[in-house]
Structures are given as C-alpha cells and as structure tokens.
Amino acid sequence: MVEFIAKQRFSVIGKLGEGRSAESSKWIPPLWQEANSRFSEISGLAKIDADGNYVGIWGAMSDVGGNFERWREEGSYLAGCEVADDALPPAGWTKWTIPAFKYAVSKCTQESYQAALATMLSNFLPDHNLQVVGAIQELYRPNDRGGELYLYIPIEKI
C-alpha cells in the first residue's frame, strides 16, 4: 500500500558519509553503527511526539552536491534523527534541512527494500504518471519492532 504524505521541510542531525551508489551496502552500515553508538550525544536534540517517542530516525539522502537530488554514480547519506530546525549539531555531527516535498510512501523491511523500491520506481510511479523529483529518504519509526522502514519517494516540491 502506498500513502501520500506532504511533509514540510525538516532537519536531521546525524553521521554523514558519501560514496559510490553501487557500493552503498559497504559504506552506509558503518554510519549507522557510529550514529547508534554515539546517539547519547544528540538524543537531547531529537524531536519527540506527545507520547515521548522520537519522531523519526532518518536515513536521509542527497546528491553529493547537497541539493537533495537523486543519487547518480555517487550519493550522500546521513544516518540520524529528526531535530528542531534551530538545533545545532555537536562536533563531529552534521545537520541537514531537507526541503518540503509531497512523498509517495511505501513500507518495507531491509529484506524487501530493493524489491519495494524497484516496484515503486518501475510500476507504481509510472502507472500513476508520477516522477521522482528529489532524493529518496528512509524513515525508521522507533516503535516499529519488526524492522520496518518507510521509503519516502519525493513526487512534488511544495
């Protein structure tokens, strides 16, 4: 099932890396390991909801130019959490403010990630006359215990 979500600009503080798109499975996991092992350094900056839960853990992506365009041969990835727009990153951390987009959102798991992404890009979006207009983002909701994540595919700038 695909959901459409309009999300205003938002900020993420995390651990930044960049590399070849085809080798992302080699350079992204160490970013998560570092971000998770040092999360206490930014946990006080993380946005929380009314129930006291973190709003979101993001695998934010951008082109290497920092324009939040789709990856080409290389890409940038920020493993972190959503924070207030005025939050300042501690030393060794990076902050991105991601522009507002309308997203087509698809839920998947790590195991079904590639298939879900391929289905969205090859079937769902073309079938609905939609195009990807920016970098795809990954949302991990801390309360989801089954390893789910959400692919946020930007389809319209707002």
N, C-alpha and C positions, 0 to 999 in steps of 0.2 A: 504494500500500500504506500502510495506517495502522498505526502501532505505538503501544502504550500504555506510557507511562513514568510512574512515580511519582518525582517529584523533590522532595526536601526543600527547605526554604527555602534561598535562595541570594542572594548580594549582587552587585550590578553597580555599577561606577563609570563614569560617562560624562557626555556632554553632554546637557543637558536642554532640551526645548522643549515648547511646547503650542500648540494651535491648533484650528481647525475641522477636524473629521473629513473633511469633503468636500474640504478643501484640503491634506490631508496630503502629497500629492506635491510641494507647494511648500515646506513648512516642514521636512520631515524630511531631505531630502538635504543641506541646509547643516549640519545637526547631525553627519552622518557625515563631511562634509568637515572640519569643525573637529576632531572626535574623532580622525580619522585623521592630520591634520596635526600634532596635539599628543600623539599616542599615547605618545611617549617619556616624557611626564610621569607616566604611570600604568603603563607596561609592567612596572616592577618590582613592582607590586602584583598583577598578573594571576596567576590560578591557572594552574599548568601541570600536565600529566599526567606519567606515568612516563617518557615519551619526550622530555620537554622542550617539548612543544607547548602552546599556550594551550588551556585547557579549552573556552572559548567566547567568542565575540563576540556580544553580545545587542542586539537592538532590543527593549528592554523597554517595555511599555505599561501604562498605568494610566488610570483616570478622573482628571479634573482635581482631585478631592478627595484623591487619593493612597491610595485604598482598594483598588487593583488590581481594580476592577470594569471591565466592558466600557465602551468608548467610547460616548458618546451623540453629542450635537451637537459636542462638543469632546473632546479627549483629550490625554494627556501621553505623551511618548516619550523614552526615554533610550538614546542610542547609545553603547555602551561594552563593557566586558569583565567577565567574572566574576572576582571577587576573594574573598579570605577575609572572613568576616563581621565580623572586627575591624579590617579595613583602613580607614584614614582617607583621605577624598578630599582631594587637593591643592586649593588655592584655585582657584576657577573651575570645579570639577568637582562632580558630585552623586552621592551614593550612595543606592541603593535596596536594601532587603532584601525580596525577593519571597517571599510565603508558600508553604508546601508545597501542592502540588496533584498530582493524577493528571491526566496530559495525554493527549489523542489527538494524535499527532504525524504530520504529513504533510509529505513532502519536495516541494519545488517549486523553481522558478527565479524570478527577477524577472519574466520574461516570462509565466510561468504562475501567478504569485501570485494574482491576482484570481480566476481560474477555479478554482484549487485551493481557495481559501478558500470560494468560493461552493458548490462541491461538498461540502465538509465541512459547512458550515452548513445547506445545503438538503437534502442527500441522506444523507450518511454518519451524521451525528449523529441525525437523526430516525429513520432506518431501524434504528438500534441503541438507540433510546429513551434517548439521551444529550442533555444540555443543557450549554450553555456557562455556567460558574459564576464566571467571572472574566475578567480581561483576557488577550487572546491575546498570546503572546510570540514573537519571532523569534530563532532560533539560527543563527548563521553559524559553521561549523566551519572554522578557518583552513586545514586541509589539503585541503578540498574546492576544487578548482581550476576546477570547471565552473560556478561561480556559483550553486551550490545553496544553499538555506536550508531551514530546518525550521520549520513553523508549529506551535507548542505551544499547543494549544487546551485550556484547563482544563475538566475534566468532573467533578471531585470534589475537595473540600477534604480535605486529610489533616493 
